């Protein structure tokens, strides 16, 4: 081994450019420096990412660090302003910002670009629906997140029997459980407004949108809950098969005839109302309600009993429903008029007899392109309805039999 080779290996001296092994040493040093620079860049990048994460964390935790009263007062106002900006100008930056901050009143963004209506607006619309003449007021209403709602009904009895101490026990009847599936269907409304109207800051766009959507939804729902055929809409109770109460079976609605074609009986018109009331089981009569339209109500309220007293009585307080033979009356204009073979009056416990299932969310999609220069607001909700107890509803048929 030469002297030069010994120095290179022991690190006692740096060889010259032409010395043996100089090229390999230079290459090793260059590679080390490149690795060091890469390591330094990676450290700086990680530090920058850490700083960004801390900044985002500060933003997320900032609202919770505010004074409770201040946050409570500011939250709804910020959300309302953000939603108003989306409706007027299609500006969704504020809505997305509120969603990122994780506020309690944040909006959810769906894949199609629509936004869930903020809680204040949604509650306004639901309030309007409850004040309309719809079965919603007297039926059972449930909120679901699935595509259907199943009602389990036990419409039979287990049976019983008497026996002696030493005698054999006789097998009794087995109860039958009926499953009624109520599918949810999409109900939509699409009001429009000009952009100039939306630019008017004095225009209360949220109230306008709530009123328009509520009016459309209320009319569509009310009609479907009574006459809907169940195809892409709720199934109304009048869409089910009907049989004479004397031969009633499960799956049908029982009816009582008036005794005259297209009218009440000429001699004793009130008898049909009495027969209708007592065709319903005693357990159901406790919470029973009459359902009819205004024209039918005008004819019924003239009726008197054998002692000359009116069967109809108006509510004693504001907002209290009128009563017929002591039972509340719901005026639903979608009920049929008095005519031959018409089922113009229904009587029953609709809270047990009819179930409305709906999703609690209402979606609004802003479309400024399809109807220029107008802006369309496409609102959708999902709702379904069907008879859940066929023994709880009875009908009055204007026919001889």
Residue pairs with C-beta under 8 A, 6 or more apart in sequence:
4 15
4 19
4 20
5 20
5 21
7 13
7 15
8 15
8 19
8 20
8 21
8 25
15 21
15 22
15 25
16 22
59 101
60 100
60 101
60 102
63 71
63 75
63 101
63 102
63 103
64 71
66 74
75 103
75 104
75 105
76 105
76 120
78 94
78 98
78 103
79 98
79 103
79 105
79 106
79 107
79 118
80 118
80 120
80 206
81 94
82 94
82 95
82 97
82 98
82 107
83 95
83 107
83 115
83 117
83 118
83 121
83 206
84 205
84 206
85 91
85 94
85 95
86 92
86 94
86 95
86 115
86 366
87 198
87 205
87 206
87 209
87 364
87 366
87 377
88 198
88 199
88 205
89 198
90 366
90 368
92 109
92 113
92 115
95 107
95 109
95 115
96 109
98 105
98 106
98 107
99 106
99 107
99 108
99 109
105 118
105 119
107 115
107 116
107 118
108 115
108 116
109 115
110 116
110 363
112 365
113 365
114 363
114 364
114 365
114 378
115 363
115 364
115 365
116 122
116 361
116 362
116 363
116 364
117 125
117 361
117 362
117 363
117 364
117 379
120 206
121 206
121 209
121 210
122 360
122 361
122 362
124 206
124 207
124 210
124 214
125 210
125 213
125 214
125 217
125 362
128 210
128 211
128 214
128 215
128 218
129 136
129 214
129 217
129 218
129 221
130 136
130 137
132 218
132 222
133 222
133 330
133 331
133 332
133 333
134 218
134 221
134 222
134 225
134 332
135 222
135 225
135 226
135 237
135 291
135 330
135 332
135 350
135 354
135 356
135 385
136 221
136 222
136 225
136 356
137 330
138 289
138 291
138 328
138 330
138 350
138 351
139 225
139 350
139 351
139 353
139 354
139 355
139 356
139 385
140 350
140 351
140 352
140 354
140 355
140 356
140 388
141 355
141 356
141 357
141 358
142 149
142 355
142 356
142 357
142 358
143 357
143 358
143 359
143 360
144 184
144 357
144 358
144 359
145 359
146 184
147 183
147 184
148 181
148 182
148 183
148 184
148 357
148 384
149 181
149 182
149 184
149 355
149 357
149 384
150 179
150 180
150 181
150 182
151 179
151 180
151 181
151 182
151 355
151 388
152 177
152 178
152 179
152 180
153 177
153 178
153 179
153 180
153 388
153 389
154 175
154 176
154 177
154 178
155 176
155 178
155 250
155 389
155 390
155 391
156 173
156 175
156 176
157 173
157 175
158 172
158 173
158 174
158 175
159 172
159 173
159 174
160 172
161 169
161 170
161 172
163 169
163 170
178 250
180 355
180 386
180 387
180 388
182 234
182 355
182 357
182 384
182 385
182 386
182 388
183 384
184 357
184 358
184 359
184 382
184 383
184 384
185 232
185 233
185 234
185 382
185 383
185 384
186 380
186 381
186 382
187 217
187 220
187 221
187 233
187 380
187 381
187 382
187 383
188 378
188 379
188 380
188 381
189 212
189 213
189 216
189 217
189 378
189 379
190 376
190 377
190 378
190 379
191 209
191 212
191 213
191 216
191 376
191 377
191 379
192 371
192 374
192 375
192 376
192 377
193 205
193 208
193 374
193 375
193 377
194 373
194 374
194 375
195 368
195 373
195 374
195 375
196 373
197 203
198 205
198 375
209 364
209 377
209 379
213 362
213 377
213 379
217 381
221 234
221 383
222 332
222 333
222 334
223 236
223 334
224 233
224 234
224 235
224 236
224 385
225 234
225 236
225 237
225 354
225 356
225 385
226 236
226 237
226 238
226 291
226 332
226 334
226 335
227 236
227 238
227 239
227 334
228 234
228 235
228 236
228 239
228 385
229 235
229 236
229 239
230 239
230 386
234 356
234 383
234 384
234 385
234 386
235 385
235 386
235 387
236 385
237 253
237 346
237 353
237 354
237 387
237 393
238 336
238 343
238 346
238 395
240 251
240 252
240 253
240 387
240 390
241 251
241 252
241 253
242 252
242 253
242 254
242 255
242 343
242 395
242 397
243 249
243 252
243 253
243 254
243 255
244 254
244 255
244 257
244 401
245 254
245 255
245 256
245 279
245 394
248 254
250 390
250 391
251 390
252 390
253 387
253 390
253 393
253 394
253 395
254 279
254 394
254 395
255 343
255 394
255 395
255 396
255 397
256 272
256 275
256 276
256 279
256 394
256 395
256 396
256 397
257 272
257 397
257 398
257 399
257 400
257 401
258 264
258 265
258 269
258 272
258 396
258 397
258 398
258 399
259 265
259 271
259 272
259 400
260 266
260 398
260 399
260 400
261 340
261 341
261 398
261 399
261 400
262 338
262 339
262 340
262 341
262 342
262 398
262 399
263 338
263 398
264 270
264 272
264 299
264 303
264 398
265 271
265 272
269 303
270 303
270 304
270 305
270 311
272 396
273 300
273 303
273 311
273 324
273 325
273 345
273 396
274 325
276 345
276 347
276 394
276 395
276 396
277 285
277 288
277 325
277 327
277 347
279 394
280 288
280 347
280 348
280 349
280 392
280 394
281 391
284 348
284 349
284 352
284 353
284 391
284 392
285 327
285 349
286 349
287 349
287 351
287 352
288 327
288 347
288 348
288 349
289 327
289 328
289 329
289 330
289 347
289 348
289 349
289 350
290 324
290 327
290 328
290 329
290 330
290 345
290 346
290 347
291 329
291 330
291 332
291 335
291 345
291 346
291 347
291 350
292 300
292 329
292 330
292 331
292 332
292 335
292 344
292 345
292 346
293 331
293 332
293 333
293 334
293 335
293 336
293 337
293 344
294 331
294 333
295 337
295 338
296 335
296 337
296 338
296 344
296 345
297 312
297 322
297 329
297 331
299 338
300 311
300 312
300 324
300 345
301 310
301 311
301 312
301 322
301 324
302 310
302 312
303 310
303 311
303 312
304 310
304 311
305 311
311 324
311 325
312 322
312 323
312 324
312 329
313 322
313 323
313 324
314 322
314 323
315 321
315 322
315 323
321 328
321 329
321 330
322 328
322 329
323 329
327 347
335 344
335 345
335 346
336 342
336 343
336 344
337 344
338 344
338 398
339 398
340 398
340 399
341 397
341 398
341 399
342 397
342 398
343 395
343 396
343 397
343 398
344 396
344 398
345 395
345 396
346 393
346 394
346 395
346 396
347 393
347 394
347 395
347 396
348 392
348 393
348 394
349 389
349 392
349 393
350 392
350 393
352 388
352 389
352 392
353 387
353 388
353 389
353 390
353 391
353 392
353 393
354 385
354 386
354 387
354 388
354 393
355 385
355 386
355 388
356 383
356 384
356 385
357 383
357 384
357 385
358 381
358 382
358 383
358 384
359 381
359 382
359 383
361 381
362 379
362 380
362 381
363 379
363 380
363 381
364 377
364 378
364 379
365 377
365 378
365 379
365 380
366 375
366 376
366 377
366 378
367 375
367 376
367 377
367 378
368 375
368 376
370 376
387 393
